[in-house]
Amino acid sequence: MRRLGQIALAFSLTLSVSVACALAVLVFSGVLPVYVRPPVRDADYGPPRLSLEALSFSDLKDWRRDNQSRAIPAFLRSCDKLDLLEDSAPANPMEALGDAPDGASLAGRAGDWREACEAARALRTTRYADATAALSAARGVFEYHFRPVLIVSRRKPLPGGRAWRFGVEVDREGLVTGYYEPIYHASTFKTLEQSAPVLRRPANLVTVDLGAFRKELAGQRIAGFVEDGALRPYPDHRAINGGALGEPDALAWVDPNDLFFLQIQGSGRLRLQNGREMRVGFDGQNGRPYTAIGKILVDRGELTLENVSMQTIRQWLAKSAPQEAQSLREANESYVFFRTLDDLPDPDLGPYGAGGVQLEPVRSIAADRRYYAMGAPVWLSIPPVAGRTDGFSRLHIAQDTGGAIRGPLRADVFLGAGDRAGEEAGRLRAEGDMIVLVPRALAARLEASGALQRGKARR
């Protein structure tokens, strides 16, 4: 019997190998198609359910290789803003963690941040034996006063959708991109080349923070204009280009493609025909949703996921007929208005971010305010991506937001001004660790409530 069992097992294995080989021949010969997982979109999944995992600094890849002292100046600028709040005031009034555990907050109260801010300020007046000692002191501020927390997103596939067979999608890594402050040629009047107006914020544009009316809508805003006592939707990109706002109230005039990318970046430096430089920054948006035109080009087959970037999109626009390029730009309904930035305290820094402070090149990031307080330290660690970006592991400070920066695992790194920063920003697109540092007192409350669980080492 034992001998018969061995023979049966051998026959079964031989048959399995034969079938596998036959199928391989049929696939590679083209008789049978190769199985390809069907494309799955965000719309195929339900809303994310969040969980919070407490890590240690030893879990952070290359934590001890970073020079955290370079993040201190940016952190202190945000501390100055937090100092204006009462201790009991929410550090992030726009926080809305969605399906995170009840009572969870990654921002806490303004008072939770006081000790860390004071410790960081003390670094300015303390004398150290050498640069190594100064670096150790700066790193110690973050290690002593904060605790790393990972936000984990879990989404169930919708019944009957294309994702149902793949089960729950678990996201533990963030998508990291870059942005910058472009420098464009501009004119104080309309010309053949500079034909697109950099518009001032219209007087009738009304922005509404929905969280002020309903707590569950915290972090969401709409914009419009008031007519007959009701708030109406504001004109979209195409309508504004068509003259829906009347005579343009322009700060300056630029190339249409330059204006489009200026609106995406949210700020820029305009070199006027008289040699003067004008710095402009975000001053409102029409409330329409942001649409990535790069995705449209990929869907059309004009670009691929591997080569889509700011540079390839600009190349496509430049070689296209003017009407074709305009049609693509207007597929993004969003429209941004600007103001001059004549009051910047430090001209060597970037523009003001949404947190109300100037941005620090390489160390400031844009993040979703529903999840991150302005001023929160955030650790980003991404691997190198061939043809796109070098890897890095750095501590950053959340000080800005963006229309395309949505979700708890999304970051946009501010890389400075000019062409070199633009090249880096255009290439940067990678997934990696995105871990927020939470004040220790707040982390202790989260653990006591059960909202914060011990996570797994990530090294």
ABEGO torsion letter per residue (X at the ends): XAAAAAAAAAAAAAAAAAAAAAAAAAAAAGABBBBBBBBBBAAABBBBBBBBBBBBAAABBGAAABBAAAAAAAAAAAAAAAAABBAABBABAABBAEABBBGBBAAEBAAAAAAAAAAAAAAAABBBABAAAAAAAAAAAAAAABBBBBBBBBBBBBBGBAAAAAEBBBBABBBBBBBBBBBBBBBABBBAABABBBBBBBAABBBBBAAAABAAABGBBBBBBBBGGBBBBBBBAAAAAAGAAEBBBBABBBBAAAAAAAAAAGBBBBBBAAGBBBBBBBAEBAGBBBBBAAAAAAAAGABBAAABBAAAAAAAAAABBAAAAAAAAAABABBBBBBBBAABABAABBBBBAAGBBBBBGABBBBBAAABBBGBBBBBBBBBBBGABBBBBBBBBBABBBAABBEABBBBBBAEBEAAAAAAAAABBBBBBBBBBBBAAAAAAAAAAGABBBBBBAX
